[in-house]
Amino acid sequence: METVTADLWDKYAQELTLLNVDFRHFGVKTNFAGEVVTLKLYEDNTYVRKLLAEPGAGKVLVVDGGGSRRCALVGDNIAKLAMDNHWEGIIVYGCIRDSQVINDLQVAIKAIGTCPVKSIKRDVGIVGEELIIAGTKINPGQYVYADMDGVLLSNQKLV
């Protein structure tokens, strides 16, 4: 069953929060849902690769990249890693690159844009802490539901 955010909102509005960011969608999969794994970093995607190298069935990686548009935090190789390790989706408050290749992959990625510049590699990132993106608190263990209409968060699994 594909999760449709509009239907979820109509049924569970009291339990949902809108992540009010105008994300662009990348990848073949248009709908995704799962348990939130949080990652905070800035212009360094080392931890993105580390986390997506782990098994991700039932999980969505939410990356707070500070909204930077100066480099990409996900490229085609990292997207393939997410696909191979069965992550449900990736939400990036930052940019991706290799979008043409990614758009042919069986992945679901939301990001604020694209940038051809690769990130730096300092091995810096914070996993598993509360994020605040566009005024919305996002915690590990919450559930995220996303489709072409937007991104919703819940403190409990709804479907």
Summary of the structure (lengths in Angstrom):
residues: 159
radius of gyration: 14.2
end to end distance: 9.4
largest distance: 44.0
contacts: 548
relative contact order: 0.30
helix: 19%
strand: 37%
